[in-house]
Amino acid sequence: MNAVPQQIAPPGEVAHAIRARGLTRRFGHVTAVDGIDLDIPRARIYGFLGPNGSGKSTTIRMLCGLLQPSAGTVDVLGHEMPRDAEQLRTRLGYMTQKFSLWDDLTVSENLQFMGQVFGLPAQRRRARVAVVVQEFDLASLFKQRAGTLSGGQRQRLALAAATLHEPELLLLDEPTSAVDPQSRRDFWESLFDLVARGVTILVSTHYMDEAERCHELAILASGRIVAQGPPQQLMSEIPAAVVEVEAADTVAARRALVQDESVLSVAQLGTRLHVLIDPATPEPENRVLQRLRAASVAAQSTLVRASLEDVFVAATGFGRAAGARPQD
């Protein structure tokens, strides 16, 4: 991924779009978000990556003022949230995971209504509707009811509605969870176009390829940030050695490797195994081969560069139950 030059905030404006300190949300005895810190610069795509229940959606709802934090502070575009939520309403765009527009209204009616919700004067509203219809390829669907649209078409309509009032900050909660791969690619091209115009985007996802396209990324687990930084940096600084194994009997190889105390995780990729090894282990390739030879499993091993999925597994422990020893 190409580096993006640092944006300089105009005089009088803060350099960050979002800053949070100790952000926490409890629901009774359950802590959904547990004291996270965030610094999200302007004109970037910042991603939340994590499994279901990791706190992604709860965090986004606190950032846009829909939920009151149980503890901590949130600064959005220089304003305190949720205190200043009403002042920030026209500067934020929010797209939920579930399609939240009106199925019985046409594309045109949905956009016109959202323009009224955002308080756009009639002339500007008509002009902005024309712009987003062109930008998100909705002209052929203009008179079609939203409930009859495909998943990708509904997604384009939802993004058009979220950006109709030209927000400075766009919050997207797993926006591509119900669309095909081509629609996901097109959607991300639209996001980069918005960033090029100065929009800041916070997007939650559970797709590794999408997470890798973010300028910066936070990996969440159990309501906490367990890794944070540019994806390429996270992959180069993974706290594990990654060994790729090719074995004639992958089942036997996996069974042998998970018994080794230096093995953090084993994941199968087709006919290969990706093995995460404790970074303190000397000569991890040889360690793997010795374990396999002891189990009479013929195999080859190679030390490889970590993928973002490897980073996710190392940071969260996700998948250890599927084939590695429990961690203390």
Secondary structure by P-SEA (a helix, b strand, c coil): cccccccccccccccccbbbccbbbbccccccccbbbbbbbcccbbbbbbcccccaaaaaaaaaccccccbbbbbccccccccccccccccbbbbcccccccccccaaaaaaaaaaaacccaaaaaaaaaaaaaaaccccccccccccccaaaaaaaaaaaaacccccbbbbccccccccaaaaaaaaaaaaaaaaabbbbbbbbccaaaaaaccbbbbbccccccccccaaaaaaaccbbbbbbbbccaaaaaaaaaaccccccccccccbbbbbccccccaaaaaaaaaaaaaccccccccccccaaaaaaaaccccccccccccc
